[in-house]
Amino acid sequence: MTKRYTIAITGKGGTGKTTIAALIIKSLINKGYKPVLAVDADPNACLDQVLGVEVKKTVGQIREESRKESTDQTRGISKRELIEVKITESLIEADHFDLIAMGRPEGPGCYRYANSLFSDVIKELSRHYPFIVIDNEAGLENLSRRLFQNINLLIIVGDPSKQGIQTIKRLYDLAREMGIVYEHLAVVINRVRYGALPDTATAMMKEIKADYQLSLPFDTELVIANEKGQSIQTLSGSNPVLAEISGFISQLRLQEK
């Protein structure tokens, strides 16, 4: 087994990116690939809800609070060290996975400091997890800042519409232009109806040199769960989307890495 395997997920907002991230985490755990560090790097944090846990405090909130606090000189702890301790304490521990959320940065000039600190903490935390799944914001900002290093698998999520495939192609081209480094690329087309991609989508997909291409069916059970704000833990064991993602995880042959 590989010492550490990192999956980074990005794509257009509203395409089910976060749900797919959660299903990947569930599939990894079901196959014995654990523990998993789940990283919610989307400012519109909702990975916790989909996973069935609750984030009490995000890295962004801790950073904002720290601006109003003085250094704890009595214990000989620097401000940065104190922030790192608080971030570690914000980690949500669940069955076979832990979750940390970056949250929404606030205030002028906060991205640079927050990202630098978050990157340092994630780097330290990741030493304790053989598997890491990162739900990124809609775009490549986090990846372009090298916020996360050593990406084994980059997943770009989109829908089967012509515009959706064009967005995937733009993100693919942009990743190459930015020099974003990853070992393998997977393209996931979500909410596919009638069992096949439209001809226009199939043609455009040939332009994207992906190691894996995965089509996920439109699924009413997932739609209802999302509408009700339910976690993926409520899904039936025979859910077709979960089954497809589970099969995809098997293709990665992680036990042979």
Protein Blocks (a to p, Z undefined) as FASTA:
>chain_A
ZZbdcdddeddehilmmmmmmmmmmmmmmnopacdddddfbfkgcklmmnopacfbdfkl
mmmmmmmpccdfknopafklmmmmmmmmmpccdehiacddebjaedehklmmmmmmmmmm
mmmmmmmpcbdcddddedjklmmnomaghifbdcddddfbfklmmmmmmmmmmmmmnopa
cfbdcdddehiehhiacfklmmmmmmpccfbdcdddddfklmmmmmnopafklpcfklmk
lmmmmmmmmmnommlZZ
